[in-house]
Amino acid sequence: MGLSSIPALFRRVFYGKDNEDAKLVQKIDLLIMTYACLTQFINILEEAEPKNLLLHYRDKDLHFKGLQYNYVNTLFLVGYTIGQVPSNIALTYISPRIWFTGMQFLWAILCLAQYAARNPQTVMGLRFVMGMAESSTFVGMHLIFGSWYTPAEIGKRAALFTSCAQIGSILSGFIQAGLYEHMNGTAGLKGWQWLYIVDFLVTLPVIVYGWFFFPDFPHNTTCHYLNTEEKSRCVIRIPNERITKAVWNFATLKRVFSSWQIYIFPLLFTLYGTGLQMTGNNTMPFFMKQHGIHDVVKLNYYPTGMTGTGILAMWGYALLSDWLKTKVPASIAIGATFIISGALCLSSAVPFGGKLFAFYLCGTTLAPQSLWYSWANV
């Protein structure tokens, strides 16, 4: 598809009015964003913190008791947290093409293994290692974005990348409902077992695509789909792109711990992650069940609305921030949204419909996943 065939509005948003690099950036998008978005989409199909009720049937079949369901989520997040920094360091030593596809293949094998789990302990162990493998994707891709894209380009790519995860979350609800309705009992397998098999199968072609097309970093790319002139231009476009092997010494530590980013962004994300639990941990399905809604399909479908509002907010805040050339107003708006949606849910005077609105409003707070990562990246 040539640049001229892209709708005018889309072209203006992504590539500017008269950008001499537009054709090059389009090619970079094809190589990087295609793989990045597909990877995010696949990861979320098999969710880190399952919101959808098909997995509750897994928990019943495997006889989960007490807080064991919470332990599954917690161990995944522990593995995810542990793996992020070592993974990004590994990217300075190992080709991103090899590292990303290798971690994705490990993730796919572990995902498939869950269909054969017979007890909660097996699921916990698999989820912990899956968290470590999956941790390479989100933070690693943002490192890649900062190496290939200018500050004016990163925000929209981060929004596209993150919104693909949310699209995967929406489709996960529909897929799980479909598997429950049509595949439960097929070949002697439960619906939740088919979920893991399907996730494994759809991951394989994405791995193959990444192995053959992902271009690594601008300074060391061997991608055959970029000519010599384009490779040189990629390096010149991003003058501060210097991905080198990590050297840990006093100077490195001083540079890291004397920067304001190392303190402000982790604090922001810690507070944000605590507030964001309203959109996860099955909060909305539990709320619906308390109000007499027990239909499995509805419990799968209704929460997808939060993800839909999240996608709209990601793009809205990204475009607003690019226009204002600052991310502060969007960040303040997100904080206010947390307060308003939380207050509506807590108030006994708000009817059922009003509380549903509050949940969907809270979905817009998914936006910092792209907004703040792109902020930290520049």
N, C-alpha and C positions, 0 to 999 in steps of 0.2 A: 504494500500500500504506500503510495507516494505521499509526500508532505501535502501536496495540493488537494488531495482527496479527503484530508481530515477536515471536519467541519470547522468553519471559521472561528467560532467561539472557543472550541476546544483548543485549536491551534494558538489562539491569542493567549489563553490562560496558561498553557504549558510551555509555549515556545516564544512568546512575545510577538510584537508587531513586525519588527525588521531585525530579527536576530540572525547574524551571520553563521552562528553555530547551530541553527535550528535543525538542519538535516543530520548533523553529527549527534546532537542530543537525542533525536528520534531513534537513531541507531543504538545509542547507549541504552535508551529505555527498552528497546526490544531485547537487548542482551541481558540487562541487569534486572529491570523491573518485572519482566515476564517471569523469570525464575523466582525472584523475591516474593512476588505476589502469590504465585502458585504455592510456594512453600508455606507462607503464612496461612493461606486458605486450607491447605491440607492439615496443618497442625491443629487448627481450630475445629476441624470436623471431629476430631477425637479430643474433646476439650480437656484442658488442664483442670478446670473446676466445673465438672458437669452440671449444667443447669437443667438438662432435659431428663424426663422421667424414665426413658428406656433404661438408663443405667441404674435406676432404683430397682428394676427387676433383676439386674445382675447382682446387686447387693443382697436381695432376698434369696436368690438362688445359691449364693456363696455364704449365706448365713452371717452377714455382717451384724455386729452387736455393738451397742453403746456408741462410743466415739470413734469406732474403727473407720467409718466413712470419712470423718474429719481427718483422721490420720493419713488416709490415702491422699487427700488434697494437700495436707501439710508436708508430707514427704516429697511430693512432686515439687512443691515450691521451694523446699530446702535444697533439693537437687538442682533446681533451676537457678537458685541464688548462688550456690557454690560454683556452678559451672560458668557463669558469665565472664568474670575477669580472666580466668585461665583460658577460656575460649578465644577472647579477643587477643590475648598475648600470643596464643598459638597461631593466629592469623598473620603475625609478623614473621613467623618461621616457616609456615606451611602454606602452600598455594590455597587461597580461598576456595577455588574450584574443587580441590581435593577434600579440604576440611569440611565444607558445607555438605557436599554430597555424601561424604563418609559418615558424618553425624546423622544425616537424614536417613541413610540406609540402616544404621544402628537403631534409630528411632522406629523405623518401619518394622524391623524384626521384633523389637520389644512390644510394639503395638499388636502385632499378630499374635505374639505369645500370650497376650491377655485372654484370648478366646479360649485357651486351654486351662486357664486358672481354675483351681478347685477350692481355694480358701482365701480369706482376706489377706493373709500374710504374703502370699505370692503376688497379689495385686499391688500391695504396698512396695515390695521390693522392685517390681517392674516399673512402677510409677516414679520411684526415686531416680532410677537410672535414666528413664525417659526424660525426666526434668533436666538432668545434666546434658543429655544429647540435644534436647530442644532449645536449651539456653543459648546455643550458638547462633540461632537464627536472628532474633530480634536485635540484640545489641550488635551482632556482627554485621548485619545488613546496614545498620546506621553508620558503622565505620566505613563500609563500602560507599554509601551515599556521599559521605563527606569527602571521599577521595575522588569521586567522579563528577559531582555536581557543584555548581556555584551556590552561594547563599540565597540568591534569588530563585534557584531551582529546587533546593532541598525540601522546603516546606510542603510543596504540593506533592512531591514524590513520597514524603513521609506520610502524608494524608492518604494517598493512594495505597501505599503499603499496609498501613494500619486498617484502613477501611476494608481491605480484602479479607483481613482476619475476621472482621465483624460480619461480612457477607458469609464467610464460612460458618460463623456462629448461627446466623439465621438459617442457612440451609441445613445445618446440623439438626436443628429441631424438626424440619420437614423430613429429612432423611430418616431420623430415628423414628418418627411417627410412621413413616412408610414401611420401615423394616418391621416394626411392631405389628402393623396391620397385615402385611403380605408375606413376610419371610419367617416369622416366628414358627418354629417347628419344622421348617424345610431342612431336609437332610439330617434330621435329628438334632438340629442346632437351635438354640434360642435366638431371639431377635438381637440381643446385646452381643452375642458371639458373632453374628453376621456383620455387625457394625465394625468390629476390629478387622475382619477379613476384607471388607470393602475399603476401609482406610488403607490397609496394606497395599491392595491392588492399585488404587489410584495414586499412591505415592511413587510407585516404580517408574512410570514415564516421566515424572517430574525430576527424579534423580538422573535419568538418562539425559534429559534436556540440560540440566545444570552441568553435567560432566562434559558435554560437547560444546556448550555455548557460553558458559560463564567466563567473563574476561579477566578475572583477578583484579590487580591494581593497575592504574595507568602507567606507572614507571616500569612494570615488569610483565605487562600483558603479552601473551603470545597468540591472542585471538586472531584467527584467519579472516574474520569478518570485518576487521578494521585494517585499512591500508597504512602504510608507513606515515604518510602525511597526517592521517587522522589520529594515529597514536601519538605523534608529536604534539598535535593540537590539544589532545586530552591532558597532557602534562602541563602545557603552557596555560591552559584555562584555569587550572587550580594551582597557583604558585606555592601554596603552603602544603600541598600534598606530599608528605614525606613519611611514608610508612616504612619504618626500619625495624630491625630486630630489637626487641626490648632489652635495654641495658639498665639494670637496677643498681644504682649507686646513690651517694648522698645528693648529688646534683639533681638527679631525677626525682627523688623523694621530696627535696626542697621545692622543686618547681610544681609538683603535684599538690603538696599540702599548703603551699602559699597562695594558691588560686582560690578565688571565691566560689568557683563552680563546684569544687569538691565538697563544700559544706551546704550550699544553698539548694542545689538540685536534689541530692539525696534526702534532705529534710522535706522539700516539697513533695517528692514522690512517696516518702513514708506517710506523710499526712494524707496525701491523695489516695494511696492504696488502702488506708484504713477507711476512708469515706466511701471508696468505690465498692466496698463489700455489699452495699445495698443492691448493686446490680448483679451480684454473684451469689454463690453459696445457696442457690435455690430459694432465695428470699421471696421472690414473687410467686413461685409455685406454692410455697408454704402459706403465704398470705391468701392465695386463692382457695386453697384447701380449707383454711379456717373459715372462709365465707361460703363453704358448701360446694365448691367446684372441684370434682374429683375425676372428671373425664380426662383420660390420658392425652388425647389429641389436643384438647384445649390447654392443658397444662404444658404441652410442648409449644403450641403456637403463640399463645398470648405473650410470653416473655420476649419473643423475637422483636416485638415493637420497641423495646428498649434499645436493642441493637440498631434498629432502623433510625431512631432519633440520634443515636451516637454517630452513625455514618454522616448524617446531614450536618451535625455539629462539627465533625472533623473538617469537612470541606468548608463550611461557613467560617469557622475560626481561622483556618489556614489562609483563605482568601482575604479575610479581614486583616489578619496580621501582615500579610504581604503588602496590602494596600496602605496600612498605617505605618509599616516598617518598624513595628514594635509588637511584642507579644504580651505586654502588660495589661491592656484593656481586656483581652480575651481571657487572661488568667484570672482577673478580678471577677469577670462574669461567671466563670466556672465555679469559683468559690461561692458566689452568691447563690448559684443554682443548687449547690450542695445544701446550703442552709434552708432554702425555700422548700425543696423536695423533701428533706428530712422532717421539717416542721409539719408539712401536710400529712405525711405518713403517721406521725406521732399524735396528731390531734384527733381526739375522739369526736369532734364536731364535723369532721370531713367525711362525706358519704363514700361508699364503695367506688363509685365512678371517679370521685376526686382523688382517691388514693391511687387508682390506676393511672390517672394523669400524672401524679407525683412520680410514680415509677418510670413512666415514659420520659418525663422531664429529667429525671436523674440519669437516664441513658445518655443525655447530651454530655455528661461529665466524662465520657470515654475519650473526649477530644485531646486531653493532655498527652495521651500516648504518642501522638504524632507531633503536637504543638511543642512540647517541652524537649523531646528528643532532638528535634530539628534545631531548637534554640541552643541546646548544649553542643550541637555539632558544628556551629559556626562561631 
